């Protein structure tokens, strides 16, 4: 240990080739193998027979030397204590990444037992890895984020605020037993087996085979997806970009993939298994819009009295609204003008002729000259039935919408609402999510203790959080600036609530547009029941004559539920695509 410390002390004051030579001496001391060399290369880090390859950060001058020494310690630990052949035999993918994460934590533990002084350098490497992930976070795929959060958990590092996503933390929560096995791994084979078990667990959660917590990964962002959507990195915080840097400890060292963020929700997998049955028949206001659906297929809440509806109409930031409106108009002004011309052309050809007052009808001038008693040479424009349309925008506020998605949803709502108001259409902007409610949890626990059969229900401890950002008839639109994210998204109940409000509004036509970035989800409900519930409510709303459109934000999940749908694969195109779809509907009689 003294020789190692002496060499590293010298290394801090050495440059270029001398630094490589010093690290080579340290590697030979640590591995006990004569002839081991250390080289720097842009395609590091990796371990080869007789050679340790460290990332060539020195060329960019951006990494302190303690981090490079940390890489050396990690790679030496791999060379000494891991079966590299078994790891190399794994096909590239999430299992390989997870196995490397688990194995790196195991072998580093062994190295630290042998050389406690390596703690400093490994700590520097961990900090460097966290910085690298923070920089790359917007471009990481969901599975990469998951691997990073697992790595964090194995090193007992809490996720940063930016990393915490509800689906990822829920997946970790559901795999606590496997994480314990990973921490206790004693061999490379055991690490690989645990990685395979973790992937199988997450796949089961994603498929809905396990009724647990808040987890539903949508098709565009789950552990199965191998390629990214065609989404520009700069346009989305949650896009599906880079594949993992397998074997690349630089990005981060052991688990080069990513994790994500959300509220730590309690595991609720036991609710439907152990639960008994209803204490009340409360469907709430949301239930009225689905009166034609079969109750057996709906997701019924234990109680609805805890649901909250907040009206923020006109209560937003005026300065923020002006800035948002200016940006929205820049994006949609040409589309709005085109729609205005099309609507005006359509309406000008509709006149009531033979009227006693109004404007002169030129086609009646000849009759006026030849018939002295003729008294109806006027015409009046018919009531503009083409504009007697009410439009509701319903926006998913789940945690997965955080970042770029919710920003563009806010911009899209502003653009549409501002344009529709200028064109004399009435519109409303609504948002929804669900949050855990302490009073509702108390009610659930009382019912459970009383032996009540709760099997009929599918929402036990979460209340609906429903928000009106701009109501029908209001002229002040600044409440839209308050649009933000919550936690879960019980789509079916929220859709029924919005449809009920829309059905109560007087209009010749009613259009309801739903913005969603995945499948319905709650922290304590069965995902399959939630999906059946949404399909039933969509069908029931369609029977009431409401024109329903599902807008998929970086997901094609809407195709499973809404007969009329549009999938937006590039976030920057969200306002223009949605405006075009709505324009087409408004021009269609």
N, C-alpha and C positions, 0 to 999 in steps of 0.2 A: 504493500500500500504506500509506503514511503517513496519507493521508486516511481510509482505512478504519479504521486503528488508533485514530486520534483520535476518530472518531465512535463506535466501540464502547466506548472508555473513557468517553465521555460517557453512553452508553446505560446503563452499569452503575449510574449514579447518577440515573436518570430513571425516572419512574413513568407508568403509564397511557398517555394519548394521546401524550405526548411520546416515550415509548419506541417506539411505533408509527411516529411521524414519523422518529425517528432510524434505525430499521431500514429505512424507505423510502428514506432517503438512501443508506444502505449498499447497498441493492439496486440503486439507480440507478448507483452507482459500479461495482459488480461486473458488472452486465449491460451497462453502457454505453448504456442505453435511457432516454431522458427520459420521464417520466410513469408509470413503474412504481411501484405502491403496494404496501404491505404491510399486511395486515389479520389480525386474530385471529378465529378462528371454531371452534366445536366440531366442525365437519365437516372441518377441515383434517387433514393438510397436503395441499396441491395447488397446481398452477400453472395459472393462467388467463391469457388474453390481457391483458397490462398489469397483472396483479395476482398477488401471491404470498400464499397463505393459510396461516397458521401455526396450529397447534392452540392453542385458547384455554385453556391451562393456568393462566394468571394468575388466572382466576376462582376456581380451587380453591387457589391459593397453594402448589402442591406441586412446582413445577419451577423450578430456578435459571435465571437469565437466559442463562448460557452455553449451556444446552441449546437455548433458543429461537433463539439466534444460530446454533447448529449446524444447526437446521432451516432457517434462512434460507440458510446456505451450501449445504446439500443441494439446496434448491429452486431456488436461483440456478443451480447446476450443471446441474440438469435443464433449466431454461429456456434456458441457453446452448448446451449440448452434446448434448442428446437430441432425437430426433424424437418429440415428444409425440403427433403424429397417428398414427404407426405404433403406439405403445403403446396409445393409446386405441382403436384399431381391433380390438385383441385382445378376444375374449370373456372375461368374468370367469371366473376359474378358476386352476388351479395354474400353467398356462403363463404367464398374465399376471403372476402373482406372481413367478415365477422370472425372467421377462424384466426386470421392474422391479428385482429384486435385482441382476442382472448389470449392467444399465444404470447403476444408481446407483453401483456400485463403479467403473465405467468413468469416468463423468462427474466423480465426486468426485476421482479420480486426476488428471484434467485441471485441476480447480480448484485442487488442492493444488500442482500444478506452477506455476500462475500466482500463487497467494497462499499461500506456505508458512505464514503465520500462522494460516491456517484449521485447521491440524492440531489445535490446542487445542480448538476448538469442535466439530469433527467427533468428536474423541475423547470429549468430554463427551456428545455425542449418542449415540455407540456405547454408552457406559456406561449411559445412560438407557434405551436400547433393551433392553439385557440385563436391567436391573431390571424393565422392563415385561413381558418374556417370562417371567422367573422368577415373577412374580406370577400370570400367566395360564397358566402351564404346565399345571396340572391340567385346564384346559378346552380345550386345543389339540388339534385333530385330528391324526392321524398325518402327513398331507401338509403341514399347517402347520408341524409340527416339522421335517419334512424340509427345507422351504424355509428355515427359520431356521438349520439346521445348514449348509446350502449357503452362506447368507449369511456365517455365521461363517468358513467355510473361505475364502471370497473375501477377507475382511478379515484373514485369518491369525490368527483368534482361536480358541483351543482351546475345545471345548465344556465346559461346567461338568459337574460330577459328576452333577447331577440330569438333565442333558440327554442323557447318553450312553446310547443304547439299541442293542442288538445289531443289530436290523434296519436302523435308520437309518445307523449307522456302516458297516454292511456295504454298504448302498446307495451311500454316499459312496465307499467303497473301490472298488466296481465301476464308478464313474463318474469315476475320477481323470483320465482323458484328456479328458473333457468339461469338467471343472473347469479344466483347463489352458487349454482353448479359451475358457472364460468369462473367465478372467483376461486373455487376450490379445485380447478383443473390441475392435474398433476402430470399431464403428458400432452404431446401434440395430438395424438389420436383422440384424447378426451376433449381437447379444445375444438377439434373439427366436429365431433359428434354433437357437442353443445351448440355450435353454430348452426348445424343442420336442424336441431330441435327448435332453436329460436326462430329460424326462417319458417319452419312448419307452423309454429304457433301464430306468427303474424299472418301467414297465409290463411289460416283458419279463421282468424278474426276478420280479415278483409272479406272473406267469402261469407261471413255471417254464420259460420258453423258453430261459433262460440258466442253466447249471448253475454257480452261483457262491455260495460262502460260506454265510452263515447266514441268508439272506434268504428269508422267506416272510411276506408281509403277509396277515393274515386278512381275510375279506370285510367284517368290521365296522370295519376300520381300515386301509384301503390308499389308494393315490393316486386310485383310481377313485370312491370313495364320496363322494357330493355332499351327503348329509344325515346328521345325527347320529342315533344311536339315542336312544330316549326315556329318557335316563339323566340323573338329577339331577347337576348339576355338583358338588355337595358330597359325593356318594356315591362318586365314582370318580376316581382319579388318572389313569386312562387312557381316560376316556370320549370320545365323538365329539361334541364340541360345536362352538363357533363357527366359522363360515365365515371365510375370510381377509378382512382389512380391505384390500381392493384399493386401491392408491394411497394408503394411509394410513401415512405414515412414522412415525406416533406409536406404531406397535404391532408391530414396530419400524419404523425409517425406511425401509429398502429392502426387506427381505423380511419382511413382516408375518406370516409363518407360523412354524411351529415345527420344531424338530429333536428328537432324543431320544438315548438313551444305551445303551451296551453296550461289551463288551470288543472291542478292535480285533482282529478275527480275520483271519488270512491268507487271501488269495484262493486258493480251491481249485478254480477252474473247470478247471484243466488236468489234474486228477487222473484223471478218467475218460477224457479224450481221449488223454493220453499214456501212461496206465498200462498195465500188462501183466497178469499174473494171479496167483492165490492162492499163498500159501506154506503156509498151514495151513487146516484146515477148522473153525476154532474158531467155534462159534455161541454158546458160553457157556450159562449156566443159562437165559438168556432164550429160547433156541431150543427147549427141550424142550416148552414150552407150545404151540408152533406146528408140531408134528410132522406134522399133517395138511395143512399148507400146502405149496404147491409151492416148492421151493428157488429156482427160477428167478425167482420174483416177490418173494422176501424181500430185505430190506436186511441184508446179511451183513457183520459187522465183520472187519477184517483180523486182529485178535486180540482175545480176550476176557480174557486173563490180567491186563490192566491195569485192568479194571473193578473198582470199589470198592463194597462193600456195608457200610454203617455202621449199627449198631444203637444208637439213642439212647433206647431205652425207659427211662424212669425217670431220665434224665440231664438233664432240663430244669430250669428255674428254678421252684422250688416256689411262691414268692410270685407270680411271673408267672402260673403255672398257676391259682392260686386266683382271681386277678383275671379271667383269661380264662374260667374255669369259671362265675364269677358272672355275667359278661356273657352267656355262652352260655345259661345256664339262664333268664335273664331273657327271652331271645328265644324259647326253645323249650319252656319248662315247660308251657304250655297244650297244645301239640301232643303232648308226651310223655304227659301225663295222659290225653288223649283216646285215644292209642294204647294205653295201659295198660288203660283201661276196655274198649276193643274187644277186645283180646287176652284179657282175663280172662273177658269174656262168652262169647267163642268157646270157651275152654277148659273153662269150668264145665259145659258140656253134654256133655262127653265123659267117661263113667265106665265102669269095669269093674264089672259087677254080679255077683251070686252069688259073693261072696268070703267066705272064712272069717274074715277080719279086715278091719278098716277102720272106716268110720263106718256107722251104721245107715242102710239104704236104706228109706225110708218106704214105698215101693211093695211091700216084702216083708213088712211087719208083719202083714198079714192071714194070709199063708201061715205065718208063724212061730207065730201063735196056733192055727191049725187043724192043723198038722203037727208033732207032738211030736219027730219025728226030724230036722226041718229044721235044717241047721247052716250055711247060707250066706246069712244075711240082711244081709250087709254089702256095701258098695261102696267102691271105691278110684278115685281120679282117675287117668285115663290119663296116661302120660308126655306132657309138654307138647311134642309134636312141632312145634307152631307156633313154638316158640322155639329149636328145634334148627337155627338158621340162622347161618352164618358170613358176616360182611360185611367186605369190604376196600374202603378208600377210597384211591385212587391219585391223587396230586396232581401236576400239571405244575408244575415249579419253574423253568421257563425265564425268561430275563430279562424277557420281556414281561409276566410276572405281577407284576413289582415294584410296590410301592406299595399302593394300596387293594385290588387283587385278591388279593395274597398274604395281606394282613391278614384279609380276609373268608374266604379259604380256610382260614386257621388257625382262625378263629372257628367256621366251619362244621364243620370236622373235630372241634373240641372239643365242640361242641353234639351232634353225632351220636354221637361215641364215648362221651361221658358218659351220654347218654340210653340208648344201646344196652347199656352196661354195667349201668346201673340196672335195665334190663328183662330182664337175664339172657341177652342175645345176646352172642356172642363176636365181636370185631371187631379189625381191624388197620388202621393208618394208615401209608401208604407215600408216598414222594416220589421224583421222578426228574429228572435233567437229564444233560447231557453236558458234559465239560470237555476242553480240549486237554491231552494227556499228552506230556511230553517223551520218555519211553522209547518210547511208541508211535510218535511221529514218527521217532525214530531207527530203529526197526524198519522203518517204511515206506520211509525213505530207503535203507536197506540193500537191501531187496527191489527197490526201483526201480533202484538202481545195478547189481544183479545181473541185471537184465533180466527179472524175474519178471512174468508176466502178471497184472495186478491188476484186470482189468476186471470180475471177478465181484463185487468188494467195493464197499461203499458207505459205509463208515466207516473212515477211514484213520488219523487222528491224534487222535481224540477218544475218551476212555474214558467209560463209563457211570458216573455218580455216583448210586448208589441208596441210599436212606436209609429205615430202619425207625424211625418215631417212636413207634409203640406196637404191639407184637407181640401175637399171639393169646395169650390166657391171662394176660397181665399186668394187674395191677390199678392200677399207678401210671401215670397218663396224662400226667405233666408233660413228657414228651419232645416232645409236640405243640407246646410253646412254641418249640422250636428250628426249626420249619418256616420255611425261607427260600428265596431265589431263587438259581439258578445261571446257566447260559448257554443251552444249546440243549435241544431236546426231541425225542429219537428215540422217539416214542410207541410204535411197534410193539414194539421190543425190551423197553421198560419194561413194557408191558402183558403180554407173554409171561412176564416174570419174576414179576409180581404174580399172574398166573393160576396159575403153577406152585406158588407158595406157598399159594394158596387151595385148589388141588386136593389138596394134601397134607394139608390140615386136615380132620379127621373132622367131618362135619356132614351133615344130611339135605338141606339146601339151601345153595347158595353164591351170594352176590351180590357183584359187583364194580362199583363206581362210579368212573368216571374223570372227574376235573376237568381241563378243558383250555380254553385261551383262543385256540386257533388251529390251524393245520395243523402236522404233524410237520416238524421242521427239524433239520439239523446243519450245522456249519460247513464240512464237506467232503463232503457227500453230495448226490446228485441228488434234488431234492424229489419228482419224479414216482415214483421208486423208493420213497421213504419213504412216499408215500401208498398205493401198491399194497401195500407191506409191511403197513401198518396194516390195510387192508381184509382181507387174507389172514389175519392173526392174529386179528382180530375174528371172522371166520367159523369158524376152527379152534377158538377158545375156546368159541364157542356150541355147537359139536358135542359138547363135553365136558360139557355140562349146566350150565355156569356162566351165571348170569343177569347180563348185561352192560348197563350204563347209561352213556351218555356225557352229561356235564353241561357244556354250553357256557357259559363265563364271558364274557359280552359278545360272543359269536360264535355263528354257526349252523354253523360248520365241522363240528361233531359229527354233523350230519345227513348228511354225506357218508360217514360211516364206521360209525356205530352205529345199528342198526335201532331200538333203543329209546333215546331221547334226550330231553333237556329243555334248552331254551335259556333262560338267565337274562339278561334284558336290563337289569335294575337290580341293581346289586351288593348293595344293602341287603337285597334279598329272597332272597339266595342261601341262607342257612340254612333259612328257612321253606319255600322251594320244594323244596329237596332233601329236607328232612325229610318233607314231604308225599308226595313220590314214593316214598321208601323205606318210609313207613308203608303206603302202598297195596300195595306189593310184599309186605310182611310179612304183611298181612292176606289176601293172595290165596294160596290153596292151590295 
